Amino acid sequence: MRSSFLYGMLGLSLWICSACSGLFEGIYDDSSSKGNHSEAQGDTIISSVYLEATNWAEWYYIDLHAFRDEILAAQEAGLPGDSVSLTFTPYPVPQGLTSAWDGYSYNRTYRFRVLTGAGLSDYEVIDSTQVDTQPEPETWDLGIHRNNVRTHNGSVLATPYTSLSSLPANSAALFDAMLAAGEDTTFVADSYNERDVWFDSSNMIAELIPCQGIAVSEVLSTWLKINLPPIPPTFTHRSNVYLLRMSDGSIAALRLANYMSTTGVKCCLTIEIEYPY
């Protein structure tokens, strides 16, 4: 039992130093995976974007509407879609309260008994702190924090399709095909989550993990799951296509094509987009 615990601690230490931390980011030339690829097909864009979502304490946002408009404008100007790239501004997870509390934003530190108990299902709350509302840009459609995803008053449907090219011609045809196969076509809105958005790894050896309380898309976040135990953790990657229905009713097809850089750094996301679908 003692040796198992020590091996577990060693595995956890190695994971903290490397996985999803971005600790070795920039040591290697990884430029081949960092470019966007975009093209317009009529009024629809097909794009692949790369996001290094390795920082534990930052959210990043995508405005799909603005991204599409820029690609279409480039096409009208005779420029290739690849001339348009996304710049990801980091938005930090709030660490304290500097203004009136919004009534629901908390940071809670949990003791997850990964090594000494039943894993992530065995936990206790160590402390709870009211914090500011998560900052965000004025317009956005998709928020990403490592393996967590949130939407801007949107809802998400997971489909059985595993490539954008295999999708039916339009969303109506997709719904018909899914219904005919007995698949659920219910879009699910974000829900408040208190234990999945981990934003600090500094005290993980003591099994203490600060978590942000925030609404996330439980459905879309299934495209990448971190499993503890075992130590080091395993990653479950779903390459299925998801549909994001936004507040204006338009639909984007999204697929997480890869979650690693060419040098093996995890939480480096390659996201394929078709919008509108």
N, C-alpha and C positions, 0 to 999 in steps of 0.2 A: 504493500500500500504506500509506504514511504517513497519507494523508487518511482512509482506511478505518479505521485504528486510532484516529485522533483522534475520528472520528464515533462509533466504538464506545465509547470512553471517555466521551464526552458522554452517549450514550444510557444507559450503565450508571450514570452519576452521577445523571441525572434519575430513573431507576428507583429507585435507593437512597433518594432523597429522598421519593418518593411512593408507590410500589407496596408494599402489604402492610406498611407501616411505621407507619401510624396517625399520621404526622406532622401531617396537617391535620385529624385527628379532633377534633371539638368546635367547629371554626370555623363549620360550618354546622348548622342545625337539621335533624337527620335523624330526628326522633322518629317520623315516619310509618312507618319501617321497623323500629322497635325493639320493637314490641309482640308478645307471643305471641298466637296464636289457637288455642284448644283447645276441643274438645267431646268429650263421651262418647257413644258409641253402644253401649248395653248395657255390657259390661265392657271394651270397647275404647275407647282414646282416639285421636282424630285431632287432630294438633297441628302448628302451624308455629311454630318458635322462631328467634330472631335472635341471633347471636353475633358480636361484633366480635373476631375472632381475629387482630388486626393486629400484636400484640406478638411480636417475634421470639423472646423469651426466656421465654415463658409457655405452659403447658398449661392447658386448661380441661376440666371433666368434667361429664358428664350421667349422673344416676342415673335411668334410664328407669322402673325399678320404683317408686321413690319419687314420681316425677313423675306417673305414672298413679294411684297411690294418692291423691295430693292432689287431682287433678281429680275422681276418683270421689267423694271425701269432700265436695268442694264441691258436686257435683251432688246428693248426698243431703241437703245442708243447704239446698238450694234456690238455690244461687249459680251463676252462669255459669262455664263452664270457663275463660273468659278472666280470671277473678279469680285464677287461679293463674299465677304467673310464675316463670321460672327466674332465679336469681341465680348468675352465673358467677364463682367465686372463682379468681383466678390462682394457679397453682402454678409457681414458677420452675424453669427448667432449672438443675440443680446446676452450680456453677462450680468446685468443689473437693471435697476429701475431708476430712470432719470426724469420721468414725467408721470402723469396720471396713469395708473394701472388699467389695462383694458378689461380686466375681469377674468381672463383665462390663460394668459401667457405665464407659464411657470418653467423654471429649470429645476429638475429633481435629480438628486444623486441616488442611484440604486446600488445595492450590493447584490450582484448576480453571482450566485454560488456555482460558477462554472467548474471550478476545480474541486470544491468541497461538498457539493450537493448535486442537485438535479439539473444544473445548467441554467439557461435563460428563463426557464419556467419556475425556478426557485430563487426568489428575490425578496428584498425588503427595502423600503424607502429610508434613506439615511437623513436627508434633509430636503427641504422644498423652499424655493425662493421665487418671489414675484419678480418678473422682468419685463422689459419693454416689448412691444409688439415687434415681431420679426420685420426688419426693413426690407423693402422691395422696390423695384422701379415703378414708375407711374403706370406703364403698360407692360404686361407680360402674359404669357399663356402657360408656361411650363417652368416650374422651379425644381432644381436638382441639388441634392446634398448627398454626395457619395452614392449610396445605394437607395436613398430615399427620394421620392418624387412627390410634388404637390402641384395642384392646378389652380387657376384663377377662376373660381366659381364654375369649374367645368366638371365633367364626369367621364368615366372611362369604361370601355368594354374590351375584354380580352377575346381575341379571335383564335381559331385553330390554325390559321394560315401562318407560315413561317418565312415568307418573303413578300416584299411589296409586289413583285412581278406576278405572284400567284393569286393576287386579290381579284375578285370579280370586278367588272367594269366600274361599278359605283357602289356606294354604301347601301342603297336600296336592294341591289342584287345580292350583296353580301348578307344582309339581314334575311332575305328569302332563303338563301342557301343554308344559313345557320339554323333557321327555324325548321327547314325540311330535314335537317340532320338531328333535330332534337336538342340543339344547342340553345343556351340561355342568351338572349340579346338585351339584357337589362344593363343600362349604363349606371355606374355607381359613383356617387359624389365622394369628395374627400371626407374624412372623419378624423376627429381629434385623437391624437396618439401621444402617449406619454413615455414610451419606453424604447422606441426604435431609432430615434434621431440622436445618436451618440456624438457628442461634440468635443470630448476631451479624453485622450488616452493616457494621460500622465500618471494616473493612479490605478491602472488596470491590473497591475501585479497584485494589488490588495483587493481585487474583484470589485472596485468602486468605479462606476461609470456615470458621469453626468449626462442627463438626457434632456432634450428640449421638448416641451409640450407644445404641439403645433398640429394643425390639420394637415394630413397627407393623403395621397391616393393609395389606399391599401391595395387596389387592383394593379395600378401601374408599377408600384414598387415591387411587385412579384417578378419583374423582369430581372432582378438581381437580389438574391438573398444570401446573407452571411449566416452560416450554421455553426453554433457553439453549444456543446462540444461537437466534434472533436477539437483537440488542440494539436497543431494549429488548425484554424477553422477551414471549412470547405465552403465553396461558393456554388450556389445553384443559379445558373443562368438560363432564362427562358428566352429563346429567340423568336417567340411568337410576335405577330403584329398586334398592336393595341390601337383602338380607336379612341381619340380624345375629342369629345364634343364640347365645344367652348360656349361661353355665355351668349354669343351671337347666333348659336345654332350651327355654325360651320364645323366640319369634322376634319381632323388630321389623322392620318395613319402613321404610327410610330413603331419603330423596331430597334431594339438594342442589338446591334450586330456584333459588338465585341465589348468587353469590359477591361481589357488589358492593353497596355502599350506594346510596341514591338520588342521592348526589353523586359516585359513581364511585370511592369508596375500595374497593380490592380486599381480599379476605380478610375481608369482612363477610358472614357466611354465614347464609342462610335455609334451615333444615333442616326438611323435612316428615317427620312421624313417624306411623306407625300401629302401636300396640302394645296388646295382643299381636296378631300377625297369624297 
